[in-house]
């Protein structure tokens, strides 16, 4: 069993010049590909179940799937709830065996975000697992706009919530289909100064060029980068290629199994982008 908590895999990143990929899972095939990619690269991986995934597959099934995959490899695997909407969802994930939860109170007023995050942090820590939270708001491409993280709020948030990792908004955006994001590096520096020992998280990693990912991993406290869109693009292309190669194929398992190798290669590239110069 190589199950790990978020703290287990992120704490070393503060000093070793690397970051860990939080890979967004939608089903068995991509979770398998991501786990195999981590094993091939010899790096930890964070398997993430977000709201879309949870709407399709029940939490107990996802928890069992992640834990089963962790048993198949030698590298650390974090079973992570991404964007937990409320206390009930996070508590359910803890009960099901997730080793990390993210509570997303980023749309709430600061005091309410702190209070709810602190409550969930207490639950997570009592269960021996980690918690990630979000301060500021990371927006969506062609959707709701971002609100940058206020560095002046970071120290208080970290102290009063006791979170193990903090997702921040510095120009990163969810669902970008091209790596064209521009980050506010002075804001990042101010956030890091306010909480120098707290691992930082960037959602919307598909919008970050590989060179920028290298820079962040080597020179900042960004220890976790969430990557989803570029991997979904790899899945979509692999699926189209598979069906084009054999239009008569109708076996669901055969069709989906063929997408695993291309997704594994895409995941390996994503993982390497956070640990190699």
TORKOL-4160 file (C-alpha; in steps of 0.2 Angstrom, whole numbers, padded with zeros to 4 digits, m for minus):
277
<pt num="1" X="0000" Y="0000" Z="0000"/>
<pt num="2" X="0007" Y="0017" Z="m0005"/>
<pt num="3" X="m0007" Y="0028" Z="0000"/>
<pt num="4" X="m0001" Y="0045" Z="0006"/>
<pt num="5" X="m0008" Y="0061" Z="0012"/>
<pt num="6" X="m0006" Y="0078" Z="0004"/>
<pt num="7" X="0007" Y="0083" Z="0017"/>
<pt num="8" X="0017" Y="0067" Z="0014"/>
<pt num="9" X="0020" Y="0072" Z="m0004"/>
<pt num="10" X="0020" Y="0091" Z="m0003"/>
<pt num="11" X="0032" Y="0095" Z="0011"/>
<pt num="12" X="0048" Y="0088" Z="0003"/>
<pt num="13" X="0044" Y="0100" Z="m0012"/>
<pt num="14" X="0047" Y="0115" Z="m0002"/>
<pt num="15" X="0066" Y="0111" Z="m0002"/>
<pt num="16" X="0069" Y="0099" Z="m0016"/>
<pt num="17" X="0064" Y="0110" Z="m0031"/>
<pt num="18" X="0050" Y="0099" Z="m0037"/>
<pt num="19" X="0031" Y="0100" Z="m0037"/>
<pt num="20" X="0018" Y="0086" Z="m0038"/>
<pt num="21" X="0005" Y="0084" Z="m0051"/>
<pt num="22" X="m0013" Y="0084" Z="m0046"/>
<pt num="23" X="m0021" Y="0074" Z="m0060"/>
<pt num="24" X="m0040" Y="0076" Z="m0063"/>
<pt num="25" X="m0048" Y="0059" Z="m0064"/>
<pt num="26" X="m0065" Y="0056" Z="m0073"/>
<pt num="27" X="m0065" Y="0037" Z="m0074"/>
<pt num="28" X="m0055" Y="0021" Z="m0072"/>
<pt num="29" X="m0045" Y="0022" Z="m0088"/>
<pt num="30" X="m0037" Y="0039" Z="m0084"/>
<pt num="31" X="m0034" Y="0035" Z="m0066"/>
<pt num="32" X="m0025" Y="0019" Z="m0072"/>
<pt num="33" X="m0015" Y="0029" Z="m0084"/>
<pt num="34" X="m0010" Y="0042" Z="m0072"/>
<pt num="35" X="m0005" Y="0029" Z="m0059"/>
<pt num="36" X="0006" Y="0020" Z="m0072"/>
<pt num="37" X="0013" Y="0036" Z="m0077"/>
<pt num="38" X="0018" Y="0040" Z="m0059"/>
<pt num="39" X="0026" Y="0023" Z="m0057"/>
<pt num="40" X="0036" Y="0025" Z="m0073"/>
<pt num="41" X="0042" Y="0042" Z="m0068"/>
<pt num="42" X="0046" Y="0037" Z="m0050"/>
<pt num="43" X="0036" Y="0052" Z="m0044"/>
<pt num="44" X="0021" Y="0054" Z="m0032"/>
<pt num="45" X="0004" Y="0057" Z="m0039"/>
<pt num="46" X="m0012" Y="0065" Z="m0033"/>
<pt num="47" X="m0027" Y="0057" Z="m0040"/>
<pt num="48" X="m0041" Y="0070" Z="m0039"/>
<pt num="49" X="m0060" Y="0067" Z="m0039"/>
<pt num="50" X="m0069" Y="0084" Z="m0043"/>
<pt num="51" X="m0087" Y="0088" Z="m0044"/>
<pt num="52" X="m0090" Y="0082" Z="m0062"/>
<pt num="53" X="m0082" Y="0065" Z="m0058"/>
<pt num="54" X="m0092" Y="0064" Z="m0042"/>
<pt num="55" X="m0108" Y="0067" Z="m0051"/>
<pt num="56" X="m0104" Y="0052" Z="m0062"/>
<pt num="57" X="m0097" Y="0040" Z="m0050"/>
<pt num="58" X="m0101" Y="0038" Z="m0031"/>
<pt num="59" X="m0088" Y="0043" Z="m0018"/>
<pt num="60" X="m0086" Y="0026" Z="m0011"/>
<pt num="61" X="m0082" Y="0019" Z="m0028"/>
<pt num="62" X="m0069" Y="0032" Z="m0031"/>
<pt num="63" X="m0061" Y="0030" Z="m0014"/>
<pt num="64" X="m0060" Y="0011" Z="m0017"/>
<pt num="65" X="m0053" Y="0014" Z="m0035"/>
<pt num="66" X="m0040" Y="0026" Z="m0029"/>
<pt num="67" X="m0035" Y="0014" Z="m0015"/>
<pt num="68" X="m0034" Y="m0001" Z="m0027"/>
<pt num="69" X="m0023" Y="0008" Z="m0039"/>
<pt num="70" X="m0012" Y="0014" Z="m0025"/>
<pt num="71" X="m0009" Y="m0004" Z="m0020"/>
<pt num="72" X="m0003" Y="m0008" Z="m0038"/>
<pt num="73" X="0012" Y="0004" Z="m0038"/>
<pt num="74" X="0027" Y="0008" Z="m0027"/>
<pt num="75" X="0026" Y="0027" Z="m0028"/>
<pt num="76" X="0015" Y="0037" Z="m0016"/>
<pt num="77" X="m0003" Y="0040" Z="m0022"/>
<pt num="78" X="m0014" Y="0053" Z="m0014"/>
<pt num="79" X="m0033" Y="0050" Z="m0015"/>
<pt num="80" X="m0039" Y="0068" Z="m0015"/>
<pt num="81" X="m0056" Y="0076" Z="m0015"/>
<pt num="82" X="m0055" Y="0091" Z="m0026"/>
<pt num="83" X="m0067" Y="0106" Z="m0024"/>
<pt num="84" X="m0077" Y="0099" Z="m0010"/>
<pt num="85" X="m0093" Y="0110" Z="m0009"/>
<pt num="86" X="m0097" Y="0108" Z="0009"/>
<pt num="87" X="m0094" Y="0100" Z="0025"/>
<pt num="88" X="m0105" Y="0085" Z="0022"/>
<pt num="89" X="m0096" Y="0081" Z="0006"/>
<pt num="90" X="m0079" Y="0082" Z="0014"/>
<pt num="91" X="m0084" Y="0072" Z="0029"/>
<pt num="92" X="m0091" Y="0059" Z="0017"/>
<pt num="93" X="m0075" Y="0058" Z="0008"/>
<pt num="94" X="m0065" Y="0056" Z="0024"/>
<pt num="95" X="m0077" Y="0042" Z="0029"/>
<pt num="96" X="m0074" Y="0033" Z="0012"/>
<pt num="97" X="m0055" Y="0033" Z="0014"/>
<pt num="98" X="m0049" Y="0048" Z="0005"/>
<pt num="99" X="m0032" Y="0053" Z="0011"/>
<pt num="100" X="m0034" Y="0072" Z="0007"/>
<pt num="101" X="m0049" Y="0084" Z="0005"/>
<pt num="102" X="m0050" Y="0101" Z="m0003"/>
<pt num="103" X="m0063" Y="0112" Z="0004"/>
<pt num="104" X="m0067" Y="0126" Z="m0008"/>
<pt num="105" X="m0074" Y="0141" Z="0001"/>
<pt num="106" X="m0067" Y="0153" Z="m0011"/>
<pt num="107" X="m0083" Y="0161" Z="m0015"/>
<pt num="108" X="m0087" Y="0165" Z="0003"/>
<pt num="109" X="m0083" Y="0181" Z="0013"/>
<pt num="110" X="m0066" Y="0179" Z="0021"/>
<pt num="111" X="m0073" Y="0176" Z="0039"/>
<pt num="112" X="m0085" Y="0162" Z="0033"/>
<pt num="113" X="m0072" Y="0154" Z="0022"/>
<pt num="114" X="m0060" Y="0153" Z="0037"/>
<pt num="115" X="m0073" Y="0147" Z="0049"/>
<pt num="116" X="m0079" Y="0133" Z="0038"/>
<pt num="117" X="m0062" Y="0128" Z="0032"/>
<pt num="118" X="m0056" Y="0127" Z="0050"/>
<pt num="119" X="m0070" Y="0115" Z="0054"/>
<pt num="120" X="m0066" Y="0104" Z="0040"/>
<pt num="121" X="m0048" Y="0105" Z="0044"/>
<pt num="122" X="m0051" Y="0098" Z="0062"/>
<pt num="123" X="m0061" Y="0084" Z="0054"/>
<pt num="124" X="m0047" Y="0079" Z="0042"/>
<pt num="125" X="m0033" Y="0081" Z="0055"/>
<pt num="126" X="m0043" Y="0070" Z="0067"/>
<pt num="127" X="m0044" Y="0057" Z="0054"/>
<pt num="128" X="m0025" Y="0058" Z="0050"/>
<pt num="129" X="m0027" Y="0066" Z="0033"/>
<pt num="130" X="m0023" Y="0082" Z="0025"/>
<pt num="131" X="m0033" Y="0097" Z="0019"/>
<pt num="132" X="m0031" Y="0110" Z="0005"/>
<pt num="133" X="m0041" Y="0126" Z="0004"/>
<pt num="134" X="m0043" Y="0141" Z="m0008"/>
<pt num="135" X="m0041" Y="0159" Z="m0004"/>
<pt num="136" X="m0045" Y="0171" Z="m0018"/>
<pt num="137" X="m0055" Y="0164" Z="m0032"/>
<pt num="138" X="m0048" Y="0154" Z="m0047"/>
<pt num="139" X="m0060" Y="0158" Z="m0062"/>
<pt num="140" X="m0064" Y="0148" Z="m0078"/>
<pt num="141" X="m0059" Y="0151" Z="m0096"/>
<pt num="142" X="m0075" Y="0159" Z="m0104"/>
<pt num="143" X="m0083" Y="0159" Z="m0087"/>
<pt num="144" X="m0083" Y="0167" Z="m0070"/>
<pt num="145" X="m0068" Y="0179" Z="m0068"/>
<pt num="146" X="m0054" Y="0176" Z="m0056"/>
<pt num="147" X="m0052" Y="0186" Z="m0040"/>
<pt num="148" X="m0033" Y="0187" Z="m0035"/>
<pt num="149" X="m0028" Y="0181" Z="m0018"/>
<pt num="150" X="m0024" Y="0195" Z="m0006"/>
<pt num="151" X="m0007" Y="0192" Z="0002"/>
<pt num="152" X="m0013" Y="0202" Z="0017"/>
<pt num="153" X="m0026" Y="0189" Z="0021"/>
<pt num="154" X="m0014" Y="0174" Z="0019"/>
<pt num="155" X="m0006" Y="0174" Z="0036"/>
<pt num="156" X="m0022" Y="0175" Z="0046"/>
<pt num="157" X="m0030" Y="0162" Z="0035"/>
<pt num="158" X="m0016" Y="0149" Z="0037"/>
<pt num="159" X="m0015" Y="0152" Z="0056"/>
<pt num="160" X="m0034" Y="0151" Z="0059"/>
<pt num="161" X="m0038" Y="0136" Z="0048"/>
<pt num="162" X="m0022" Y="0126" Z="0050"/>
<pt num="163" X="m0023" Y="0120" Z="0032"/>
<pt num="164" X="m0009" Y="0109" Z="0024"/>
<pt num="165" X="m0010" Y="0117" Z="0007"/>
<pt num="166" X="m0017" Y="0133" Z="0000"/>
<pt num="167" X="m0024" Y="0135" Z="m0017"/>
<pt num="168" X="m0021" Y="0153" Z="m0023"/>
<pt num="169" X="m0026" Y="0164" Z="m0038"/>
<pt num="170" X="m0012" Y="0173" Z="m0047"/>
<pt num="171" X="m0017" Y="0173" Z="m0065"/>
<pt num="172" X="m0020" Y="0154" Z="m0066"/>
<pt num="173" X="m0037" Y="0150" Z="m0074"/>
<pt num="174" X="m0047" Y="0133" Z="m0075"/>
<pt num="175" X="m0051" Y="0125" Z="m0091"/>
<pt num="176" X="m0038" Y="0134" Z="m0102"/>
<pt num="177" X="m0036" Y="0124" Z="m0118"/>
<pt num="178" X="m0019" Y="0133" Z="m0122"/>
<pt num="179" X="m0004" Y="0136" Z="m0111"/>
<pt num="180" X="m0005" Y="0155" Z="m0112"/>
<pt num="181" X="m0008" Y="0160" Z="m0094"/>
<pt num="182" X="0002" Y="0175" Z="m0087"/>
<pt num="183" X="0005" Y="0174" Z="m0068"/>
<pt num="184" X="0007" Y="0188" Z="m0056"/>
<pt num="185" X="0024" Y="0184" Z="m0049"/>
<pt num="186" X="0025" Y="0198" Z="m0037"/>
<pt num="187" X="0009" Y="0193" Z="m0029"/>
<pt num="188" X="0016" Y="0175" Z="m0028"/>
<pt num="189" X="0031" Y="0182" Z="m0019"/>
<pt num="190" X="0021" Y="0192" Z="m0007"/>
<pt num="191" X="0010" Y="0176" Z="m0003"/>
<pt num="192" X="0025" Y="0166" Z="0000"/>
<pt num="193" X="0032" Y="0179" Z="0012"/>
<pt num="194" X="0016" Y="0179" Z="0022"/>
<pt num="195" X="0016" Y="0160" Z="0024"/>
<pt num="196" X="0034" Y="0154" Z="0020"/>
<pt num="197" X="0032" Y="0136" Z="0026"/>
<pt num="198" X="0014" Y="0133" Z="0018"/>
<pt num="199" X="0014" Y="0123" Z="0002"/>
<pt num="200" X="0005" Y="0132" Z="m0012"/>
<pt num="201" X="m0007" Y="0125" Z="m0025"/>
<pt num="202" X="m0011" Y="0131" Z="m0043"/>
<pt num="203" X="m0027" Y="0125" Z="m0051"/>
<pt num="204" X="m0028" Y="0127" Z="m0069"/>
<pt num="205" X="m0011" Y="0120" Z="m0073"/>
<pt num="206" X="m0015" Y="0116" Z="m0091"/>
<pt num="207" X="m0014" Y="0135" Z="m0094"/>
<pt num="208" X="0004" Y="0135" Z="m0088"/>
<pt num="209" X="0018" Y="0133" Z="m0101"/>
<pt num="210" X="0030" Y="0119" Z="m0096"/>
<pt num="211" X="0044" Y="0131" Z="m0094"/>
<pt num="212" X="0034" Y="0141" Z="m0082"/>
<pt num="213" X="0030" Y="0125" Z="m0072"/>
<pt num="214" X="0049" Y="0121" Z="m0071"/>
<pt num="215" X="0052" Y="0139" Z="m0064"/>
<pt num="216" X="0038" Y="0137" Z="m0051"/>
<pt num="217" X="0044" Y="0120" Z="m0045"/>
<pt num="218" X="0062" Y="0125" Z="m0044"/>
<pt num="219" X="0060" Y="0143" Z="m0037"/>
<pt num="220" X="0044" Y="0145" Z="m0027"/>
<pt num="221" X="0033" Y="0136" Z="m0014"/>
<pt num="222" X="0021" Y="0130" Z="m0027"/>
<pt num="223" X="0021" Y="0112" Z="m0023"/>
<pt num="224" X="0005" Y="0106" Z="m0032"/>
<pt num="225" X="m0001" Y="0110" Z="m0049"/>
<pt num="226" X="m0018" Y="0103" Z="m0054"/>
<pt num="227" X="m0019" Y="0097" Z="m0072"/>
<pt num="228" X="m0034" Y="0091" Z="m0081"/>
<pt num="229" X="m0039" Y="0100" Z="m0097"/>
<pt num="230" X="m0023" Y="0094" Z="m0107"/>
<pt num="231" X="m0026" Y="0076" Z="m0101"/>
<pt num="232" X="m0044" Y="0077" Z="m0106"/>
<pt num="233" X="m0038" Y="0083" Z="m0123"/>
<pt num="234" X="m0027" Y="0068" Z="m0124"/>
<pt num="235" X="m0041" Y="0057" Z="m0120"/>
<pt num="236" X="m0052" Y="0064" Z="m0133"/>
<pt num="237" X="m0039" Y="0063" Z="m0147"/>
<pt num="238" X="m0035" Y="0045" Z="m0142"/>
<pt num="239" X="m0054" Y="0041" Z="m0142"/>
<pt num="240" X="m0056" Y="0048" Z="m0160"/>
<pt num="241" X="m0041" Y="0040" Z="m0166"/>
<pt num="242" X="m0046" Y="0023" Z="m0159"/>
<pt num="243" X="m0064" Y="0024" Z="m0167"/>
<pt num="244" X="m0056" Y="0030" Z="m0184"/>
<pt num="245" X="m0044" Y="0016" Z="m0185"/>
<pt num="246" X="m0058" Y="0003" Z="m0182"/>
<pt num="247" X="m0075" Y="0011" Z="m0186"/>
<pt num="248" X="m0084" Y="m0006" Z="m0184"/>
<pt num="249" X="m0078" Y="m0008" Z="m0166"/>
<pt num="250" X="m0092" Y="m0008" Z="m0153"/>
<pt num="251" X="m0084" Y="m0016" Z="m0138"/>
<pt num="252" X="m0084" Y="m0002" Z="m0125"/>
<pt num="253" X="m0070" Y="m0010" Z="m0115"/>
<pt num="254" X="m0059" Y="m0012" Z="m0131"/>
<pt num="255" X="m0062" Y="0006" Z="m0136"/>
<pt num="256" X="m0058" Y="0013" Z="m0119"/>
<pt num="257" X="m0043" Y="0002" Z="m0115"/>
<pt num="258" X="m0035" Y="0009" Z="m0131"/>
<pt num="259" X="m0035" Y="0026" Z="m0123"/>
<pt num="260" X="m0024" Y="0021" Z="m0108"/>
<pt num="261" X="m0007" Y="0021" Z="m0117"/>
<pt num="262" X="m0009" Y="0039" Z="m0125"/>
<pt num="263" X="m0015" Y="0046" Z="m0108"/>
<pt num="264" X="m0001" Y="0038" Z="m0099"/>
<pt num="265" X="0011" Y="0047" Z="m0111"/>
<pt num="266" X="0002" Y="0063" Z="m0108"/>
<pt num="267" X="0002" Y="0061" Z="m0089"/>
<pt num="268" X="0021" Y="0057" Z="m0089"/>
<pt num="269" X="0025" Y="0073" Z="m0098"/>
<pt num="270" X="0014" Y="0083" Z="m0086"/>
<pt num="271" X="0023" Y="0075" Z="m0071"/>
<pt num="272" X="0040" Y="0078" Z="m0079"/>
<pt num="273" X="0035" Y="0096" Z="m0081"/>
<pt num="274" X="0036" Y="0098" Z="m0062"/>
<pt num="275" X="0052" Y="0089" Z="m0058"/>
<pt num="276" X="0064" Y="0091" Z="m0073"/>
<pt num="277" X="0074" Y="0107" Z="m0078"/>
